[in-house]
Amino acid sequence: MPLSQKCLYAFRAVFELSRRYGAGPIKAASVADSQDIPPRFLEAILNQLKRGGFVDSVRGRSGGYHLARSPVDISVGELLRYIEGPLLPVSCMEETPATDCALREECVFMPMWRQAHDAMMEVYDSTTFQDLVATHQERLEAAVPSYSI
């Protein structure tokens, strides 16, 4: 179950705002350019993120968007659940499955699917956008060639 393009764009938008956290409002066009997100699609995503309490906006000439909370307080898992809803490996794990399975209560696969789901969500929930910014910074620093002799 791949993540939707909308979710990936939301990750990239929050990441970009995390990179610039504390720098004041950032224009949506700047976020779109930096993260290669179609501007019209980004506006809709930013509005949804605003409704979810992830970003705030400032109107006016020097306005734009900024994170509503510190990037250390926003986990990938929280944003993922907000945009995508619950990520379940199989539909029969839903509270009210779309299809009725006679084997659901005795399903030998269910514990494995729960374990896989829990492991995946642990990674997402334990990763903050500040962690991603730090990883990005480490990669940038590692990529800088040394010209010293």
C-alpha positions in Angstrom: 0.0 0.0 0.0 2.0 2.9 -1.2 1.4 6.4 0.3 -0.6 8.8 -1.8 1.1 11.6 -3.7 -0.8 14.0 -1.5 0.7 12.5 1.6 4.2 12.7 0.1 3.7 16.3 -0.8 2.5 17.0 2.7 5.6 15.4 4.1 7.8 17.5 1.8 5.9 20.7 2.7 6.2 20.1 6.4 9.9 19.2 6.0 10.6 22.4 4.1 8.8 24.5 6.8 10.8 22.5 9.4 14.1 23.4 7.7 13.1 27.0 7.9 11.5 26.9 11.4 11.9 30.2 13.2 12.6 32.2 10.0 9.1 33.7 9.8 6.4 33.0 7.3 7.5 31.3 4.1 5.6 31.9 0.8 3.9 28.8 -0.6 5.6 29.4 -3.9 9.0 29.1 -2.2 8.0 25.8 -0.6 6.6 24.6 -3.9 9.9 25.5 -5.7 12.2 24.0 -3.0 10.3 20.7 -2.8 9.1 20.4 -6.4 5.4 20.5 -5.5 2.7 21.8 -7.9 1.7 25.2 -6.4 -2.0 24.7 -6.8 -1.9 21.3 -5.1 0.4 22.7 -2.4 -2.2 25.4 -1.5 -4.8 22.8 -0.9 -2.4 20.7 1.2 -1.3 23.7 3.2 -5.0 24.6 3.9 -5.6 21.0 5.1 -2.5 21.1 7.3 -3.7 24.4 8.7 -7.0 22.8 9.7 -5.1 20.0 11.3 -3.0 22.3 13.4 0.3 21.6 11.7 0.8 25.0 10.1 -0.4 28.5 10.6 -0.6 31.2 8.0 0.1 35.0 8.0 -1.8 37.1 5.6 -0.4 40.1 3.8 2.6 41.1 1.7 5.1 39.6 4.0 2.9 36.6 4.9 3.2 33.0 4.2 3.1 29.7 6.2 5.0 28.5 9.2 4.8 25.5 11.5 2.3 25.8 14.3 4.5 23.7 16.5 8.2 22.9 16.7 9.4 20.2 14.2 10.6 18.2 17.3 6.9 18.0 18.3 5.6 16.7 14.9 6.1 13.1 14.1 5.9 11.5 10.7 3.3 9.1 12.1 1.0 11.9 13.3 1.1 13.6 9.9 0.7 10.3 8.1 -2.5 9.4 10.1 -3.9 12.9 9.6 -3.5 12.8 5.8 -4.0 9.1 5.0 -6.0 7.8 8.0 -5.0 4.4 9.5 -2.4 2.5 7.5 -3.4 -1.1 7.6 -1.7 -3.9 5.6 -5.0 -5.6 4.9 -8.6 -4.4 4.9 -9.8 -7.1 7.3 -7.9 -5.3 10.1 -10.4 -2.4 9.9 -12.9 -2.1 12.7 -15.7 -2.7 10.3 -14.1 -4.5 7.3 -15.6 -3.9 3.9 -15.8 -7.6 3.3 -16.9 -10.2 5.8 -14.4 -13.0 6.3 -15.6 -16.2 8.1 -12.0 -16.9 9.2 -11.4 -13.4 10.7 -11.6 -14.5 14.4 -9.3 -17.5 13.8 -7.1 -16.0 11.1 -3.5 -17.2 11.5 -2.2 -14.2 9.6 -3.7 -11.5 11.8 -1.0 -11.5 14.5 1.7 -11.2 11.9 -0.1 -8.3 10.2 -0.6 -6.6 13.5 3.1 -7.0 14.3 4.1 -5.7 10.9 1.8 -2.7 11.3 2.9 -1.9 14.8 6.6 -2.1 13.7 6.0 0.2 10.8 4.1 2.7 12.9 6.8 2.6 15.6 9.3 3.9 13.0 6.9 6.6 11.8 5.9 7.7 15.3 9.4 7.8 16.6 10.7 10.0 13.7 10.1 13.7 14.0 10.5 16.3 11.4 13.4 17.6 13.4 15.1 14.2 13.0 14.6 14.5 9.2 16.1 18.0 9.2 19.1 16.7 11.1 19.5 13.8 8.7 19.3 16.2 5.8 21.9 18.5 7.3 24.3 15.6 8.0 24.0 14.5 4.4 24.7 18.0 3.2 27.8 18.2 5.4 29.0 14.8 4.3 28.7 15.8 0.6 30.9 18.9 0.9 34.3 18.0 -0.6 37.4 18.9 1.3 39.9 20.8 -0.7 42.6 20.9 2.1 46.0 19.4 1.4 
